[in-house]
């Protein structure tokens, strides 16, 4: 237990978290798990945008969230000043920021407010060509100040660390904490398999492909659709359950592509879900079509659930999957379709891969171990 020193105000914060948003996302999910499972410190959150998926969940843990609806152009000077005065008032001992935009704001305003201990959490596999001009400028700025500002820089994979060191991030302050999954929440469940398929109106023997990702170019939805178009031309019977933010009938671009490729009968647009573990249990195969990943939580959730994965070769995915799934060339819808065709024709391989997938997560990507490492960092800062 952490105790306040005699001459420190009870109103002062131990840790102030700063995040871009509280929508569904990997970084947001990790931050939520850290906050939920750590009761030793007084915490609050600055969210640079508005309310999101994790807002209510975090508030239920008794954590106060302040929303600033800041513009990503960084020209909302009045709101930036409000954040600065907020930090001055709260006097946090530690600021822990998640993602580039938050790292920039935490570094500048945190230092101006005399906060000496700042942590950056990096959840990107940085590839310059896949980013916007603004993001490239942010990352260049962060690489320059990385030797001066942060106490530690935490990466969620070895590949993410190596890519950031190449662009100038400080090596001596860098460390890796792999993302972890709760295997008590994500596990194989035949009952869910039957229930979800019945709910979706699917035949028991129909091959169900699962794809979970917010609608964003980096998630490779167009690569996926091109893959499914090729697969359908081979007269394969399948359904693809697409889950994620903006995966719905209102997404005109997505629906236009689905219609163009004649995939209306093959795709179910599910949208966001609060219960991914139940839907994953219904998959025969999880598919990842991303153009870039730092550490895929969807991959780990599927593996923990005993669902094998077919993925593009991005970030640490090949290393994570091991022999429990399949990896093909990045951005290649043709190779993705060919491997998918092979898997459907050889479904007996899935059972063997299923057992191996869960075993890998239990041994290497435990949420308990991840949280222990974050707590050790906090403990070292307060000591």
C-alpha positions as CSV (number, residue, x, y, z in Angstrom):
1,X,0.0,0.0,0.0
2,X,1.2,3.5,-0.8
3,X,1.0,6.1,2.0
4,X,1.1,9.9,1.6
5,X,4.0,11.7,3.0
6,X,3.2,14.1,5.9
7,X,3.5,17.4,4.1
8,X,1.7,16.3,0.9
9,X,-1.8,17.3,0.2
10,X,-4.5,14.5,0.2
11,X,-5.9,16.1,-3.0
12,X,-2.7,15.5,-5.0
13,X,-2.8,12.7,-7.5
14,X,-0.4,9.8,-7.6
15,X,-0.9,9.0,-11.3
16,X,-2.6,11.1,-14.0
17,X,-3.4,9.1,-17.1
18,X,-3.6,10.9,-20.4
19,X,-5.2,9.2,-23.4
20,X,-6.4,10.2,-26.9
21,X,-9.9,8.6,-26.5
22,X,-11.8,6.0,-24.6
23,X,-13.2,4.3,-27.6
24,X,-12.6,0.6,-28.3
25,X,-8.9,0.1,-29.0
26,X,-5.8,-1.8,-27.8
27,X,-4.1,1.0,-25.9
28,X,-7.4,2.0,-24.3
29,X,-8.0,-1.6,-23.3
30,X,-4.6,-1.9,-21.6
31,X,-5.0,1.3,-19.8
32,X,-8.4,0.2,-18.5
33,X,-7.0,-3.1,-17.2
34,X,-4.1,-1.3,-15.5
35,X,-6.6,1.1,-13.7
36,X,-9.1,-1.6,-12.9
37,X,-6.5,-3.9,-11.3
38,X,-4.4,-1.4,-9.4
39,X,-5.9,-0.1,-6.2
40,X,-2.8,1.2,-4.6
41,X,-2.6,4.7,-6.1
42,X,-4.9,7.7,-6.4
43,X,-5.7,8.1,-10.1
44,X,-7.6,10.3,-12.6
45,X,-7.8,10.4,-16.4
46,X,-7.5,13.2,-18.9
47,X,-9.3,12.2,-22.1
48,X,-8.4,14.4,-25.0
49,X,-11.7,13.7,-26.9
50,X,-15.2,12.8,-25.6
51,X,-16.9,9.9,-23.9
52,X,-16.3,6.5,-25.3
53,X,-16.8,2.7,-24.8
54,X,-14.6,2.6,-21.7
55,X,-15.9,5.7,-20.0
56,X,-18.7,4.0,-18.0
57,X,-16.5,1.0,-17.2
58,X,-13.7,3.2,-15.8
59,X,-16.2,5.4,-13.9
60,X,-17.6,2.3,-12.3
61,X,-14.2,1.7,-10.8
62,X,-14.5,5.0,-9.0
63,X,-12.0,6.9,-11.3
64,X,-12.8,10.4,-12.3
65,X,-12.4,11.3,-16.0
66,X,-12.0,14.8,-17.4
67,X,-12.9,15.3,-21.1
68,X,-11.4,18.2,-23.1
69,X,-12.6,17.5,-26.7
70,X,-9.3,18.8,-28.1
71,X,-8.7,19.1,-31.8
72,X,-5.9,16.9,-33.1
73,X,-4.5,19.8,-35.0
74,X,-3.0,21.0,-31.7
75,X,-4.4,24.5,-32.3
76,X,-7.0,24.4,-29.6
77,X,-4.9,26.7,-27.4
78,X,-7.6,27.5,-24.9
79,X,-8.3,23.8,-24.2
80,X,-4.5,23.1,-24.0
81,X,-4.3,25.9,-21.4
82,X,-7.2,24.3,-19.5
83,X,-5.3,21.0,-19.5
84,X,-2.2,22.8,-18.2
85,X,-4.1,24.4,-15.3
86,X,-5.7,21.1,-14.5
87,X,-2.3,19.4,-14.2
88,X,-1.0,22.3,-12.0
89,X,-4.0,22.0,-9.8
90,X,-3.9,18.2,-9.4
91,X,-0.1,18.1,-9.0
92,X,0.3,14.4,-10.1
93,X,3.5,12.7,-9.0
94,X,3.4,10.6,-12.3
95,X,1.9,11.2,-15.7
96,X,1.3,8.1,-17.8
97,X,0.3,8.9,-21.4
98,X,-0.9,6.5,-24.1
99,X,-0.3,7.0,-27.9
100,X,1.7,9.7,-29.7
101,X,-0.8,12.6,-29.4
102,X,-1.1,12.1,-25.6
103,X,2.7,11.7,-25.3
104,X,3.2,15.1,-26.9
105,X,0.7,16.9,-24.7
106,X,1.9,15.0,-21.5
107,X,5.5,15.9,-22.2
108,X,5.0,19.7,-22.9
109,X,2.3,20.5,-20.4
110,X,3.6,18.0,-17.8
111,X,7.1,19.6,-17.8
112,X,5.6,23.1,-17.7
113,X,3.6,22.0,-14.6
114,X,6.8,20.7,-12.9
115,X,5.9,17.0,-13.2
116,X,9.2,15.1,-13.2
117,X,8.1,11.6,-13.8
118,X,6.4,10.9,-17.1
119,X,5.8,7.5,-18.7
120,X,5.0,7.0,-22.4
121,X,3.2,3.9,-23.5
122,X,3.8,3.2,-27.2
123,X,1.2,1.0,-29.0
124,X,2.3,1.5,-32.6
125,X,4.5,-0.4,-35.0
126,X,5.8,2.8,-36.6
127,X,6.2,2.7,-40.4
128,X,6.6,6.2,-41.8
129,X,4.9,5.6,-45.1
130,X,1.7,4.4,-43.5
131,X,1.2,7.5,-41.4
132,X,-0.2,11.0,-41.9
133,X,2.1,14.1,-42.1
134,X,0.9,15.2,-38.6
135,X,1.7,11.8,-37.0
136,X,5.2,11.8,-38.6
137,X,5.8,15.3,-37.2
138,X,4.6,14.2,-33.8
139,X,6.9,11.1,-33.8
140,X,9.9,13.1,-35.0
141,X,9.3,15.6,-32.1
142,X,8.9,12.8,-29.6
143,X,12.1,11.1,-30.8
144,X,14.0,14.4,-30.2
145,X,12.7,14.9,-26.7
146,X,12.8,11.2,-25.7
147,X,16.3,11.7,-24.2
148,X,15.1,14.5,-22.0
149,X,11.4,14.1,-21.0
150,X,10.1,10.6,-20.2
151,X,11.3,8.6,-17.3
152,X,10.5,5.4,-19.1
153,X,9.2,4.5,-22.6
154,X,7.1,1.3,-22.5
155,X,6.6,-0.7,-25.8
156,X,4.1,-3.5,-26.2
157,X,6.4,-5.6,-28.5
158,X,10.0,-6.0,-29.4
159,X,9.2,-5.0,-33.0
160,X,7.7,-1.7,-31.9
161,X,10.7,-0.9,-29.8
162,X,13.2,-1.7,-32.6
163,X,11.3,0.4,-35.1
164,X,11.2,3.4,-32.7
165,X,14.9,3.1,-31.9
166,X,15.6,3.4,-35.6
167,X,13.9,6.8,-35.7
168,X,15.8,8.1,-32.7
169,X,13.9,7.1,-29.6
170,X,16.1,6.9,-26.5
171,X,17.3,3.3,-26.0
172,X,18.3,3.6,-22.3
173,X,14.8,4.5,-21.2
174,X,13.1,1.9,-23.3
175,X,11.6,-1.3,-22.1
176,X,9.0,-3.9,-23.3
177,X,5.9,-5.0,-21.5
178,X,4.0,-7.4,-23.8
179,X,0.2,-7.1,-23.9
180,X,-1.5,-9.8,-21.8
181,X,-4.9,-11.5,-22.0
182,X,-7.1,-12.8,-19.2
183,X,-7.5,-16.5,-19.9
184,X,-10.4,-16.7,-17.4
185,X,-12.4,-14.3,-19.6
186,X,-11.2,-15.6,-23.0
187,X,-11.4,-19.4,-23.2
188,X,-12.9,-22.1,-25.5
189,X,-16.7,-22.5,-25.0
190,X,-18.8,-24.9,-27.1
191,X,-22.0,-23.5,-25.6
192,X,-21.2,-20.0,-26.9
193,X,-20.3,-21.6,-30.3
194,X,-23.8,-23.1,-30.6
195,X,-25.7,-20.1,-29.2
196,X,-24.1,-17.4,-31.3
197,X,-24.4,-19.5,-34.5
198,X,-28.1,-20.0,-33.7
199,X,-28.5,-16.3,-33.0
200,X,-26.9,-15.5,-36.4
201,X,-29.0,-18.1,-38.2
202,X,-26.0,-20.1,-39.4
203,X,-25.9,-23.8,-40.2
204,X,-23.7,-25.8,-37.8
205,X,-21.3,-26.9,-40.5
206,X,-21.0,-23.5,-42.3
207,X,-17.4,-22.1,-42.1
208,X,-17.4,-18.9,-40.1
209,X,-14.5,-16.4,-40.5
210,X,-14.2,-13.7,-37.8
211,X,-12.7,-10.3,-38.4
212,X,-12.5,-7.8,-35.5
213,X,-11.1,-4.3,-36.2
214,X,-12.3,-0.7,-36.2
215,X,-12.8,0.7,-39.7
216,X,-9.5,2.3,-40.5
217,X,-7.2,1.9,-43.6
218,X,-4.4,0.4,-41.4
219,X,-6.7,-2.5,-40.5
220,X,-6.8,-3.6,-44.1
221,X,-10.6,-4.1,-44.6
222,X,-10.2,-3.7,-48.4
223,X,-7.5,-6.4,-48.4
224,X,-10.0,-8.6,-46.6
225,X,-12.8,-7.9,-49.0
226,X,-10.6,-8.6,-52.0
227,X,-9.6,-11.9,-50.4
228,X,-13.2,-12.9,-49.8
229,X,-14.1,-12.0,-53.4
230,X,-11.4,-14.4,-54.6
231,X,-12.6,-17.1,-52.2
232,X,-16.2,-16.8,-53.4
233,X,-15.1,-17.3,-57.0
234,X,-13.9,-20.7,-55.9
235,X,-17.5,-21.6,-55.0
236,X,-16.6,-21.9,-51.3
237,X,-19.5,-21.6,-48.8
238,X,-18.6,-19.3,-45.9
239,X,-19.7,-16.4,-43.8
240,X,-17.5,-13.6,-42.5
241,X,-18.6,-11.9,-39.2
242,X,-17.1,-8.4,-39.2
243,X,-17.0,-6.7,-35.8
244,X,-15.8,-3.3,-34.8
245,X,-16.3,0.5,-34.7
246,X,-18.1,1.8,-37.8
247,X,-18.6,-1.7,-39.2
248,X,-22.3,-1.3,-40.0
249,X,-24.8,-0.4,-42.7
250,X,-24.1,3.4,-42.2
251,X,-20.6,2.9,-43.5
252,X,-21.1,3.8,-47.2
253,X,-17.5,3.0,-48.3
254,X,-17.6,-0.4,-46.7
255,X,-21.0,-1.3,-48.0
256,X,-20.1,0.0,-51.5
257,X,-17.1,-2.4,-51.6
258,X,-19.2,-5.3,-50.3
259,X,-21.8,-4.8,-53.1
260,X,-19.1,-4.3,-55.7
261,X,-17.5,-7.7,-54.8
262,X,-21.0,-9.3,-54.6
263,X,-20.4,-10.3,-51.0
264,X,-23.7,-9.2,-49.5
265,X,-24.7,-12.8,-48.7
266,X,-21.4,-13.7,-47.2
267,X,-20.8,-10.9,-44.8
268,X,-22.5,-10.0,-41.5
269,X,-21.8,-6.5,-40.3
270,X,-22.1,-6.7,-36.5
271,X,-20.6,-3.4,-35.4
272,X,-19.2,-2.8,-31.8
273,X,-19.7,-5.4,-29.1
274,X,-19.3,-5.4,-25.3
275,X,-18.8,-9.2,-25.4
276,X,-16.1,-10.1,-27.9
277,X,-15.3,-13.3,-26.0
278,X,-18.7,-14.8,-26.8
279,X,-18.5,-13.9,-30.5
280,X,-15.0,-15.2,-30.9
281,X,-16.2,-18.6,-29.5
282,X,-18.4,-18.9,-32.6
283,X,-15.5,-18.4,-35.1
284,X,-13.9,-21.3,-37.0
285,X,-11.0,-19.0,-37.9
286,X,-9.9,-15.5,-36.9
287,X,-8.5,-13.4,-39.7
288,X,-6.3,-10.3,-39.5
289,X,-5.7,-8.3,-42.6
290,X,-3.9,-5.3,-41.0
291,X,-1.2,-3.4,-42.8
292,X,0.5,-2.6,-39.5
293,X,0.2,-3.9,-35.9
294,X,2.3,-3.3,-32.8
295,X,0.7,-6.1,-30.7
296,X,-2.7,-7.4,-31.6
297,X,-5.0,-8.0,-28.7
298,X,-7.6,-9.5,-31.1
299,X,-5.0,-12.1,-32.0
300,X,-4.3,-12.9,-28.4
301,X,-8.0,-13.0,-27.5
302,X,-8.7,-15.5,-30.3
303,X,-5.7,-17.6,-29.4
304,X,-6.8,-17.7,-25.7
305,X,-10.3,-18.7,-26.9
306,X,-8.8,-21.6,-28.8
307,X,-9.5,-20.1,-32.2
308,X,-6.6,-20.3,-34.7
309,X,-5.7,-17.2,-36.7
310,X,-4.8,-16.5,-40.3
311,X,-2.9,-13.1,-40.6
312,X,-0.9,-10.8,-42.7
313,X,2.8,-10.7,-41.6
314,X,2.9,-7.4,-39.6
315,X,4.6,-6.4,-36.4
316,X,5.2,-9.3,-34.0
317,X,2.2,-11.4,-35.2
318,X,4.3,-14.2,-36.8
319,X,6.3,-14.6,-33.6
320,X,3.1,-14.5,-31.4
321,X,1.2,-17.1,-33.6
322,X,4.1,-19.5,-33.8
323,X,2.8,-22.9,-35.1
324,X,-0.8,-22.2,-33.9
325,X,-1.9,-20.5,-37.1
326,X,-0.9,-19.2,-40.5
327,X,0.8,-16.0,-41.7
328,X,1.0,-14.7,-45.3
329,X,2.6,-11.7,-47.0
330,X,1.5,-8.3,-45.9
331,X,-1.1,-6.5,-48.2
332,X,-1.5,-9.7,-50.4
333,X,-5.2,-10.5,-50.7
334,X,-4.3,-13.3,-53.2
335,X,-2.1,-15.1,-50.7
336,X,-4.6,-14.6,-47.9
337,X,-7.3,-16.1,-50.1
338,X,-5.1,-19.1,-51.1
339,X,-4.3,-19.9,-47.5
340,X,-7.9,-19.5,-46.5
341,X,-9.0,-21.9,-49.3
342,X,-6.5,-24.4,-48.0
343,X,-7.7,-24.1,-44.4
344,X,-11.3,-24.6,-45.3
345,X,-10.5,-27.6,-47.3
346,X,-8.4,-29.0,-44.4
347,X,-10.6,-28.1,-41.4
348,X,-9.3,-31.0,-39.3
349,X,-6.1,-28.9,-38.8
350,X,-8.1,-26.4,-36.7
351,X,-8.5,-28.6,-33.7
352,X,-4.8,-29.2,-33.3
353,X,-4.0,-25.5,-33.8
354,X,-6.7,-24.6,-31.3
355,X,-5.0,-26.4,-28.4
356,X,-1.6,-24.9,-29.3
357,X,-2.9,-21.4,-29.6
358,X,-4.3,-21.3,-26.0
359,X,-1.2,-22.9,-24.6
360,X,1.0,-20.1,-26.1
361,X,-1.1,-17.4,-24.5
362,X,-1.1,-19.1,-21.1
363,X,2.7,-19.4,-21.2
364,X,3.8,-16.1,-22.8
365,X,1.0,-13.5,-22.7
366,X,-0.6,-13.7,-19.3
367,X,-2.5,-10.6,-18.2
368,X,-1.3,-11.3,-14.6
369,X,2.3,-11.0,-15.6
370,X,1.7,-7.9,-17.7
371,X,0.0,-6.1,-14.7
372,X,2.8,-7.2,-12.4
373,X,5.4,-5.4,-14.6
374,X,3.4,-2.2,-14.8
375,X,3.0,-2.2,-11.0
376,X,6.7,-2.7,-10.5
377,X,7.4,0.4,-12.6
378,X,4.9,2.5,-10.6
379,X,6.5,1.1,-7.3
380,X,10.0,2.1,-8.5
381,X,8.8,5.6,-9.3
382,X,7.3,6.2,-5.9
383,X,10.2,4.7,-4.1
